[in-house]
């Protein structure tokens, strides 16, 4: 989603703004812009498209000044044009904004009635015009900003500069994250720690409803009732060097190949191999008494939740519901007293998931989150935080965060089963040993990268592709289809293999490749039988399997997987579908790291 950076510095702002905007590219965007204050005068440059277009605009018409704000925009209201790009500006006010102003139409009508004119189609412009109007009516900068905040409805993070005030910047958060960065004789605002990584590691995470008045030497924080408050600072672990691609062509490729390392790291936090035990963070409630679990997430995280349902119900024998976060509240879910609701999000800021979390919390559920960003809104509002320790994930299409989520959910499932008395110590030790094997087996799969690239070349020209699996691997089939759609723009669907004959098999012909996910488990024979039905209808089958006895005759391709138990095969089989999607996208020449229309962190509903 949109990225924000604000700098009150002691050196030229533009190069530093652009560096921070590059760190925000992973969030997804379709236009960008910067504004600076120089001798009290505001000026800006904006451009649709990538940051290279903004670089060109700045090379043609440079901007001076040590104070500035910048923005990468993911379009909501209005197309990605120069006019709609941020910052939005008048002669006296410049604003960048992440989120949605829900009542912008009524505010715009009110201002239009006062002969205020508008340039573009965005909701953000009303914020700029409203602050400008209050300044024209004689309010001080602080009062104009504070009064404007009181008029806004929706979810937003704001960063504001006002002409004639080179040492003043305002920020606010309501539903969208905003972070203060502390410097020496300088201070900053940003969407997240990544935006500020090259500027400061001393951060203050604003809470819901907070707004700040920032100068180079002071940060004054106020709550939604305009009372002064003090928010605790933290030291960020996000390093400036973490966004380098190294010798990889894309961030996504780098992150795929990081998975053995990061999964080993996260398992190291949750497993004690010597004792053969699972070590979850300190529990503020008793797992043994939890009667039901609700798993809620979006996108790739939703498929991680669906995998976890199989683990939890099979091993721990606890009933599980899995919901898409954007739908969860609207079906008026029925909770059980003492129930546990687990929310999964890489960023910890996904608006749909955060709103669902608050719904469950208001209903009295225990709240746990599985997140990559431990300072995120979800982490701060949860009873239990289970970090995935994946490190920054820059590619929009999630890879290493997904497998780290699965690793944490697998460990949690075993711990829950033990707490419920469904398994004994020996079984826990066996599961721990199985999980320990995961990074080594992942490395073996990645060693077959060239083989998978060759398979991808065979399917990259297809218009439609199906992914099929059974049981716990049905969600992996759906995740594989999602990955392919996200980055290659090939239409793909994931199905339970047994469901093909109930309708989707009508789609099969010689032009529709089918990706079969069939580890040698209790359902392997049934899955392979379903694939035979596809081949009988001229479908081109690609099989990922560790079954040495499987008949590969007539298949388009077969990739031999290492063998693993039910607890780790979903983690393992995530890798080949990621690689297949990646190489198909490379074959098609798409923007792998920043696919069209997508954002890394979706902070609007």
Phi, psi and omega per residue, in radians:
X1 nan 3.073 -3.055
X2 -0.868 2.509 3.126
X3 -1.976 2.496 -3.089
X4 -2.191 2.428 2.957
X5 -2.479 2.424 3.059
X6 -2.382 2.399 -3.078
X7 -2.327 2.209 2.848
X8 -1.908 1.687 -2.964
X9 -2.089 -3.068 3.124
X10 -2.075 0.266 3.087
X11 -2.526 2.928 -3.082
X12 -0.880 2.291 -3.010
X13 -1.360 -0.623 -2.953
X14 -1.032 -0.845 3.131
X15 -1.041 -0.614 -3.129
X16 -1.304 -0.660 3.059
X17 -1.070 -0.783 -3.107
X18 -1.145 -0.673 3.083
X19 -1.051 -0.761 3.134
X20 -1.187 -0.660 3.102
X21 -1.120 -0.604 3.080
X22 -1.122 -0.599 3.098
X23 -1.234 -0.318 3.140
X24 -1.673 -0.033 -3.117
X25 -1.028 -0.543 -3.102
X26 -1.066 -0.349 -3.103
X27 -1.299 -0.283 -3.088
X28 1.603 2.373 -3.115
X29 -2.911 2.851 3.094
X30 -2.347 0.047 2.978
X31 -2.800 2.918 -3.096
X32 -2.694 2.808 3.111
X33 -2.935 2.838 3.069
X34 -2.401 2.688 3.007
X35 -2.385 2.540 3.118
X36 -2.277 2.810 3.002
X37 -1.946 2.152 3.119
X38 -2.328 2.014 -3.050
X39 0.938 0.680 3.071
X40 1.425 -0.005 -3.083
X41 -1.873 2.292 3.115
X42 -1.487 2.476 2.999
X43 -2.611 2.796 -3.058
X44 -2.616 2.819 2.978
X45 -2.388 2.407 -3.124
X46 -2.414 2.733 3.108
X47 -2.776 2.422 2.973
X48 -1.306 2.801 3.115
X49 1.546 -2.699 -3.020
X50 -1.410 2.998 -3.117
X51 -1.102 -0.403 3.086
X52 -1.045 -0.589 3.104
X53 -1.200 -0.664 3.076
X54 -1.199 -0.690 3.055
X55 -0.968 -0.775 -3.132
X56 -1.112 -0.706 3.122
X57 -1.123 -0.677 3.134
X58 -1.271 -0.577 3.083
X59 -1.152 -0.641 -3.141
X60 -1.299 -0.708 -3.125
X61 -2.368 1.531 -3.081
X62 -1.126 2.761 3.055
X63 -2.053 2.346 3.062
X64 -1.764 2.964 3.085
X65 2.072 2.551 3.128
X66 -1.677 -0.139 3.083
X67 -1.924 2.372 -3.129
X68 -2.908 2.852 3.056
X69 -2.295 2.629 3.137
X70 -2.439 2.879 -3.005
X71 -2.757 2.408 2.867
X72 -1.953 2.193 -3.004
X73 -1.874 2.323 2.934
X74 -1.885 1.982 -2.900
X75 -1.088 2.305 2.945
X76 -2.092 -1.235 3.081
X77 -1.624 1.960 3.113
X78 1.624 2.553 -3.097
X79 -1.220 2.856 -3.128
X80 -1.365 1.356 3.131
X81 -1.997 2.966 3.073
X82 -1.021 -0.762 -3.080
X83 -1.091 -0.626 -3.120
X84 -1.543 -0.194 -3.138
X85 -1.200 2.665 3.058
X86 -1.590 2.791 -0.012
X87 -1.228 2.596 2.946
X88 -1.602 2.446 -2.905
X89 -2.586 2.521 2.853
X90 -2.040 -2.998 3.093
X91 -1.140 -0.356 -3.023
X92 -2.035 -0.269 -3.009
X93 -2.440 2.397 2.992
X94 -2.200 2.352 -3.028
X95 -2.344 2.396 2.857
X96 -2.095 2.619 -2.915
X97 -2.613 2.370 2.973
X98 -2.058 2.243 3.123
X99 2.177 -2.766 -3.125
X100 -2.410 2.281 3.000
X101 -1.593 1.825 -2.978
X102 -1.226 -0.509 -3.099
X103 -1.781 0.482 -3.063
X104 -1.133 -0.533 -3.107
X105 -1.133 -0.790 3.135
X106 -1.179 -0.654 3.091
X107 -1.153 -0.705 3.128
X108 -1.115 -0.725 3.118
X109 -1.103 -0.711 3.121
X110 -1.079 -0.782 -3.125
X111 -1.242 -0.650 3.115
X112 -1.084 -0.636 3.097
X113 -1.128 -0.349 3.093
X114 -1.691 0.284 3.091
X115 1.242 0.376 3.038
X116 -1.437 2.262 -3.124
X117 -1.742 2.683 -3.122
X118 -2.123 2.556 -3.108
X119 -1.653 -0.702 -2.971
X120 -2.141 -2.822 -3.046
X121 -1.904 0.009 -2.961
X122 -1.449 2.729 3.035
X123 -1.238 -0.490 -3.073
X124 -1.098 -0.570 -3.041
X125 -1.057 -0.484 3.130
X126 -1.150 -0.534 3.110
X127 -1.122 -0.814 3.130
X128 -1.039 -0.833 -3.084
X129 -1.203 -0.591 -3.132
X130 -1.200 -0.809 3.098
X131 -1.066 -0.750 3.121
X132 -1.031 -0.731 -3.137
X133 -1.109 -0.762 -3.138
X134 -1.171 -0.617 3.056
X135 -1.120 -0.709 3.130
X136 -1.133 -0.470 3.125
X137 -1.452 0.007 3.026
X138 1.805 0.044 3.116
X139 -1.287 2.643 3.054
X140 -1.225 2.821 3.097
X141 -0.930 -0.781 -3.139
X142 -1.093 -0.814 -3.097
X143 -1.165 -0.636 3.127
X144 -1.135 -0.741 3.123
X145 -1.179 -0.808 -3.114
X146 -1.090 -0.732 -3.141
X147 -1.157 -0.681 3.097
X148 -1.077 -0.782 3.128
X149 -0.976 -0.668 -3.132
X150 -1.168 -0.281 -3.129
X151 -1.653 -0.243 -2.995
X152 -1.557 2.417 3.019
X153 -2.141 2.396 3.121
X154 2.343 -2.737 3.128
X155 -2.091 2.221 -3.060
X156 -2.782 2.654 2.824
X157 -2.170 2.356 -3.057
X158 -2.238 2.562 2.980
X159 -2.391 2.270 -2.929
X160 -2.352 2.363 2.946
X161 -2.020 2.594 -3.133
X162 -2.241 2.304 -3.081
X163 -1.017 2.590 -3.124
X164 1.380 0.022 -3.080
X165 -2.268 1.347 -3.073
X166 -1.188 -0.336 -3.107
X167 -2.026 0.863 -3.119
X168 -2.695 2.316 3.079
X169 -2.562 2.430 3.091
X170 -1.956 2.586 3.044
X171 -2.500 2.736 3.112
X172 -2.708 2.623 3.044
X173 -2.322 2.352 3.038
X174 -2.565 1.631 3.129
X175 1.556 -0.354 3.096
X176 -2.106 2.473 -3.010
X177 -1.250 2.600 3.012
X178 -2.626 2.382 -3.038
X179 -2.191 2.421 3.033
X180 -1.640 2.332 3.019
X181 -1.901 2.317 -3.081
X182 -1.808 2.259 3.099
X183 -2.127 -2.956 3.068
X184 -1.837 1.845 -3.038
X185 1.228 0.231 3.098
X186 -2.547 2.656 3.001
X187 -2.529 2.815 -2.949
X188 -2.514 2.795 2.961
X189 -2.252 2.533 3.122
X190 -2.722 2.843 3.118
X191 -1.168 -0.609 -3.089
X192 -2.779 3.112 -3.124
X193 -1.102 -0.547 -3.139
X194 -1.101 -0.711 3.134
X195 -1.067 -0.552 -3.040
X196 -1.729 0.020 -2.970
X197 -1.036 -0.600 -3.128
X198 -1.467 -0.082 -3.063
X199 -1.937 -0.730 -3.056
X200 -2.838 2.584 2.981
X201 -1.935 0.078 3.082
X202 -1.722 1.901 -2.958
X203 -2.125 2.679 2.951
X204 -2.201 2.068 3.091
X205 -1.513 2.035 3.119
X206 -1.227 2.578 3.109
X207 -1.685 2.939 -3.098
X208 -0.937 2.260 3.097
X209 1.495 -0.113 -3.133
X210 -1.231 2.608 2.915
X211 -2.412 2.712 -3.039
X212 -2.309 2.566 2.971
X213 -1.971 2.042 -2.978
X214 -2.017 2.325 2.910
X215 -2.145 -3.121 -3.129
X216 -1.180 -0.407 -3.053
X217 -2.074 0.039 -3.062
X218 -2.703 2.537 3.018
X219 -2.206 2.028 3.087
X220 -1.810 2.181 -3.078
X221 -1.964 2.414 -3.140
X222 -2.274 2.597 3.084
X223 -1.521 -3.086 -3.053
X224 -1.129 -0.330 3.097
X225 -1.655 0.180 3.096
X226 1.205 0.380 3.050
X227 -1.534 2.377 3.078
X228 -1.075 2.367 3.127
X229 -2.393 2.784 3.077
X230 -2.035 2.151 3.111
X231 -1.850 2.417 -3.086
X232 -1.160 2.496 3.051
X233 -1.572 2.854 3.112
X234 -2.529 2.774 3.082
X235 -1.746 2.129 -3.124
X236 -1.335 2.500 3.063
X237 -1.709 0.053 3.131
X238 -1.380 2.034 -3.095
X239 -1.608 2.601 -3.128
X240 -1.075 -0.471 -3.079
X241 -1.451 -0.103 -2.989
X242 -1.274 -0.152 -3.087
X243 -1.728 0.202 3.130
X244 -1.394 2.401 -3.140
X245 -1.365 -0.180 -3.081
X246 1.108 -2.375 -3.130
X247 -1.696 0.342 3.125
X248 -1.660 2.675 -3.099
X249 -1.284 -0.600 -3.114
X250 -2.403 2.753 3.043
X251 -1.063 -0.690 -3.129
X252 -1.042 -0.758 3.110
X253 -1.085 -0.780 3.107
X254 -1.014 -0.765 -3.080
X255 -1.255 -0.564 3.025
X256 -1.070 -0.782 -3.078
X257 -1.362 -0.223 3.047
X258 -1.372 -0.195 -2.939
X259 -1.078 -0.727 3.076
X260 -0.998 -0.663 -3.132
X261 -1.229 -0.865 -3.057
X262 -1.244 -0.599 3.080
X263 -1.169 -0.662 3.047
X264 -1.077 -0.696 3.134
X265 -1.119 -0.810 -3.092
X266 -1.206 -0.664 3.094
X267 -1.139 -0.560 3.079
X268 -1.093 -0.441 3.108
X269 -1.427 -0.429 -3.015
X270 -1.925 -0.268 -3.107
X271 -1.942 2.531 2.932
X272 -2.052 1.623 -3.054
X273 -1.086 -0.595 -3.121
X274 -1.135 -0.731 -3.137
X275 -1.549 -0.254 -3.091
X276 1.177 0.702 -3.064
X277 -2.254 2.890 3.040
X278 -1.811 2.311 3.132
X279 -2.027 1.707 3.050
X280 -1.473 2.795 3.026
X281 -1.015 2.819 -3.124
X282 -0.954 2.285 -3.067
X283 -1.612 2.194 3.044
X284 -1.470 0.069 3.092
X285 -2.560 2.925 -3.069
X286 -1.641 1.974 3.129
X287 -1.004 -0.571 -3.065
X288 -1.108 -0.393 -3.076
X289 -1.706 -0.028 -3.096
X290 -1.235 2.098 -3.078
X291 -1.526 -0.369 -3.038
X292 -2.774 2.600 3.099
X293 -2.138 2.365 3.051
X294 -1.991 2.152 3.121
X295 -1.890 2.255 -3.048
X296 -2.338 2.329 -3.125
X297 -2.925 3.080 3.089
X298 -2.184 2.682 2.974
X299 0.972 -2.332 -3.141
X300 -1.000 -0.687 3.123
X301 -1.085 -0.544 3.085
X302 -1.125 -0.648 3.109
X303 -1.247 -0.564 3.008
X304 -1.075 -0.702 3.108
X305 -1.122 -0.671 3.137
X306 -1.164 -0.656 3.036
X307 -1.064 -0.791 -3.089
X308 -1.085 -0.531 3.095
X309 -1.025 -0.758 3.109
X310 -1.077 -0.806 -3.134
X311 -1.061 -0.886 -3.023
X312 -1.136 -0.797 -3.101
X313 -1.215 -0.655 -3.101
X314 -1.308 -0.770 -3.041
X315 -1.540 -0.795 -3.043
X316 -1.672 -0.268 3.124
X317 1.044 0.637 3.069
X318 -1.879 2.283 3.132
X319 -1.134 2.457 -3.057
X320 -2.280 2.380 2.925
X321 -1.967 2.453 3.096
X322 -2.114 2.260 -3.094
X323 -2.290 2.551 2.912
X324 -1.282 2.258 -3.000
X325 -1.042 -0.659 -3.083
X326 -1.192 -0.290 -3.139
X327 -1.823 -0.282 -2.899
X328 -0.994 -0.935 -3.053
X329 -1.158 -0.524 -2.953
X330 -1.419 -0.146 3.039
X331 -1.700 0.102 3.111
X332 0.924 1.134 -3.014
X333 -1.068 2.614 3.095
X334 -1.662 2.091 3.138
X335 -1.705 2.768 2.981
X336 -1.898 2.494 3.089
X337 -0.987 2.313 3.134
X338 1.387 0.122 -3.127
X339 -1.211 2.748 3.127
X340 -1.973 2.185 3.066
X341 -1.908 2.173 -3.109
X342 -1.976 2.232 -3.092
X343 -2.020 2.265 -3.017
X344 -2.030 2.189 -3.129
X345 -2.764 2.253 3.081
X346 -1.029 -0.909 -3.047
X347 -1.390 -0.488 -3.014
X348 1.321 0.182 -3.105
X349 -2.184 0.002 -3.100
X350 -0.986 2.086 -2.953
X351 -1.071 -0.771 -3.141
X352 -1.044 -0.744 -3.099
X353 -1.233 -0.674 3.118
X354 -1.130 -0.709 3.106
X355 -1.135 -0.681 3.095
X356 -1.125 -0.699 3.104
X357 -1.009 -0.814 -3.104
X358 -1.151 -0.588 3.088
X359 -1.093 -0.813 -3.141
X360 -1.179 -0.659 3.130
X361 -1.128 -0.739 3.104
X362 -1.109 -0.449 3.138
X363 -1.493 0.041 3.058
X364 1.526 0.223 3.118
X365 -1.332 2.630 2.906
X366 -1.176 2.459 -3.051
X367 -2.087 2.148 3.011
X368 -2.146 2.583 3.088
X369 -2.262 2.551 3.019
X370 -2.046 1.866 -2.987
X371 -2.388 2.815 3.066
X372 -1.660 -0.417 -3.073
X373 -1.926 1.811 -3.016
X374 -1.296 -0.210 3.061
X375 -1.705 0.203 -3.059
X376 -1.311 2.955 -3.138
X377 -1.043 -0.762 -3.125
X378 -1.105 -0.737 -3.138
X379 -1.092 -0.665 -3.098
X380 -1.282 -0.389 -3.078
X381 -1.753 -0.017 -3.051
X382 -1.605 2.762 2.991
X383 -1.398 -0.585 -3.088
X384 -2.365 2.239 3.114
X385 -1.980 2.179 3.067
X386 -2.027 1.639 -3.101
X387 -1.198 2.618 3.122
X388 -1.726 -0.208 3.012
X389 0.937 0.675 -3.110
X390 -1.467 -0.238 -3.017
X391 1.338 2.983 -3.120
X392 -1.007 2.308 3.079
X393 -1.971 1.949 -3.010
X394 -1.582 -0.734 3.112
X395 -1.004 2.356 -3.117
X396 -1.076 -0.711 3.116
X397 -1.349 2.044 -3.035
X398 -1.233 2.356 3.103
X399 -2.255 -1.259 -3.069
X400 -1.198 -0.514 3.080
X401 -1.116 -0.659 3.140
X402 -1.094 -0.869 -3.103
X403 -1.208 -0.554 3.066
X404 -1.217 -0.647 3.036
X405 -1.043 -0.780 3.130
X406 -1.086 -0.716 3.136
X407 -1.069 -0.759 3.115
X408 -1.152 -0.754 3.138
X409 -1.134 -0.623 3.080
X410 -1.120 -0.803 3.116
X411 -1.084 -0.738 3.123
X412 -1.077 -0.746 -3.109
X413 -1.059 -0.718 3.113
X414 -1.174 -0.761 3.129
X415 -1.089 -0.691 3.109
X416 -1.132 -0.761 3.132
X417 -1.055 -0.700 3.107
X418 -1.156 -0.769 3.134
X419 -1.093 -0.564 -3.131
X420 -1.464 -0.082 3.139
X421 1.324 0.325 -3.126
X422 -1.469 -0.388 3.089
X423 -2.361 2.716 3.137
X424 -1.749 -3.090 -3.086
X425 -1.070 -0.648 -3.138
X426 -1.122 -0.679 3.121
X427 -1.169 -0.704 3.086
X428 -1.035 -0.812 -3.139
X429 -1.047 -0.689 3.118
X430 -1.135 -0.733 3.109
X431 -1.143 -0.691 3.103
X432 -1.059 -0.764 3.113
X433 -1.075 -0.700 3.118
X434 -1.116 -0.795 3.133
X435 -1.094 -0.635 3.135
X436 -1.031 -0.512 -3.107
X437 -1.304 -0.281 -2.958
X438 -0.993 -0.913 -3.085
X439 -1.022 -0.702 3.135
X440 -1.092 -0.768 -3.141
X441 -1.181 -0.604 3.083
X442 -1.097 -0.719 3.119
X443 -1.090 -0.655 3.101
X444 -1.082 -0.715 3.137
X445 -1.134 -0.773 -3.116
X446 -1.114 -0.450 3.081
X447 -1.123 -0.324 3.099
X448 -1.620 0.358 -3.073
X449 -0.961 -0.782 -3.101
X450 -1.132 -0.640 3.110
X451 -1.122 -0.730 3.131
X452 -1.211 -0.620 3.083
X453 -1.047 -0.688 3.112
X454 -1.141 -0.661 3.086
X455 -1.131 -0.744 -3.133
X456 -1.042 -0.653 3.125
X457 -1.069 -0.534 -3.120
X458 -1.301 -0.398 -3.052
X459 -1.958 -0.099 -2.961
X460 -1.164 -0.335 3.125
X461 -1.619 0.022 3.138
X462 -1.205 2.608 3.066
X463 -1.537 -0.600 -3.106
X464 -2.328 2.454 3.094
X465 -2.434 2.427 3.070
X466 -1.921 2.472 2.995
X467 -1.993 2.321 -3.123
X468 -2.297 2.571 3.059
X469 -2.809 2.946 3.120
X470 -2.178 2.704 3.068
X471 1.034 -2.327 -3.066
X472 -1.152 -0.238 -3.141
X473 -1.665 -0.048 3.003
X474 -1.084 -0.784 3.072
X475 -1.088 -0.552 3.096
X476 -1.183 -0.616 3.045
X477 -1.079 -0.741 3.121
X478 -1.167 -0.672 3.093
X479 -1.139 -0.704 3.088
X480 -1.056 -0.745 3.112
X481 -1.127 -0.706 3.116
X482 -1.086 -0.797 3.141
X483 -1.016 -0.781 -3.112
X484 -1.116 -0.758 3.106
X485 -1.059 -0.801 -3.032
X486 -1.015 -0.796 -2.932
X487 -1.939 -0.327 3.133
X488 -1.864 -0.272 -3.108
X489 1.163 0.311 2.990
X490 -1.440 2.335 3.079
X491 -1.179 2.192 -3.115
X492 -2.487 2.589 3.104
X493 -2.376 2.548 3.050
X494 -1.850 2.314 -3.104
X495 -2.299 2.638 2.866
X496 -1.181 2.233 -2.993
X497 -0.972 -0.637 -3.128
X498 -1.232 -0.228 -3.133
X499 -1.523 -0.184 -3.085
X500 -0.987 -0.739 -3.074
X501 -1.281 -0.092 3.105
X502 -1.693 0.380 3.047
X503 2.601 -0.993 -3.037
X504 -1.075 -0.381 -3.126
X505 -1.110 -0.276 3.069
X506 -1.129 -0.356 -3.131
X507 -1.407 -0.260 -2.967
X508 -1.304 2.248 2.902
X509 -2.681 -2.985 -3.048
X510 -1.192 -0.161 -3.118
X511 -1.752 0.043 -3.074
X512 -2.016 1.736 3.039
X513 -1.161 2.554 3.089
X514 -2.195 2.192 -3.133
X515 -1.699 2.006 -3.119
X516 -1.736 2.238 3.097
X517 -1.908 1.846 -2.945
X518 -2.468 1.257 3.036
X519 -1.099 2.757 -3.065
X520 -1.365 1.282 3.140
X521 -2.091 -2.891 -3.071
X522 -1.126 -0.334 -3.095
X523 -1.824 0.025 -3.046
X524 -1.023 -0.793 -3.092
X525 -1.059 -0.708 3.137
X526 -1.170 -0.711 3.140
X527 -1.106 -0.805 -3.138
X528 -1.098 -0.625 3.080
X529 -1.090 -0.712 3.077
X530 -1.105 -0.638 3.110
X531 -1.190 -0.605 3.079
X532 -1.100 -0.662 3.087
X533 -1.063 -0.656 3.126
X534 -1.167 -0.803 -3.118
X535 -1.132 -0.540 3.105
X536 -1.138 -0.309 3.119
X537 -1.907 0.438 3.051
X538 1.245 0.224 3.074
X539 -1.203 2.536 3.129
X540 -1.636 2.011 -3.026
X541 -1.797 2.300 2.945
X542 -1.959 2.138 -3.047
X543 -1.931 2.237 2.938
X544 -1.881 1.983 -3.036
X545 -2.789 2.685 3.026
X546 -1.842 0.182 -3.096
X547 -1.437 1.789 -3.098
X548 -1.151 -0.386 -3.087
X549 -1.560 -0.093 -3.092
X550 -1.117 2.467 3.125
X551 -1.466 1.977 -3.088
X552 -1.679 0.060 -3.092
X553 -1.065 2.287 3.099
X554 1.526 -0.090 -3.132
X555 -1.444 2.642 3.077
X556 -1.179 -0.697 -3.133
X557 -2.868 2.751 3.071
X558 -2.448 2.290 3.067
X559 -2.006 2.159 -3.080
X560 -1.440 2.118 -3.135
X561 -1.670 2.674 2.974
X562 -1.247 2.746 -3.118
X563 -1.550 2.494 3.081
X564 -2.672 2.922 3.134
X565 -1.386 3.041 -3.085
X566 -1.050 -0.428 -3.091
X567 -1.329 -0.423 -3.058
X568 -2.032 -0.242 -3.101
X569 -1.064 -0.637 3.089
X570 -1.068 -0.621 3.096
X571 -1.148 -0.773 -3.107
X572 -1.141 -0.774 -3.044
X573 -1.320 -0.163 3.011
X574 -1.166 -0.560 -3.038
X575 -1.172 -0.865 -3.117
X576 -1.113 -0.573 3.117
X577 -1.273 -0.528 3.027
X578 -1.132 -0.837 -3.134
X579 -1.107 -0.701 3.124
X580 -1.055 -0.805 3.141
X581 -1.134 -0.763 -3.137
X582 -1.029 -0.885 -3.080
X583 -1.214 -0.563 3.054
X584 -1.105 -0.707 3.121
X585 -1.156 -0.706 3.096
X586 -1.081 -0.738 3.104
X587 -1.028 -0.653 -3.093
X588 -1.480 -0.207 3.091
X589 1.350 0.459 3.123
X590 -1.431 2.963 3.101
X591 -1.452 1.646 -2.971
X592 -1.074 -0.815 -3.037
X593 -1.339 -0.490 -3.110
X594 -2.307 1.228 -3.116
X595 -1.092 2.663 -3.046
X596 -1.036 2.521 2.996
X597 1.235 -0.025 -3.048
X598 -1.874 2.711 3.075
X599 -2.285 2.623 -3.116
X600 -1.249 -0.805 -3.100
X601 -2.117 1.985 -3.031
X602 -1.623 1.749 -3.031
X603 -1.854 0.363 2.930
X604 -2.190 2.693 -3.089
X605 -1.520 nan nan
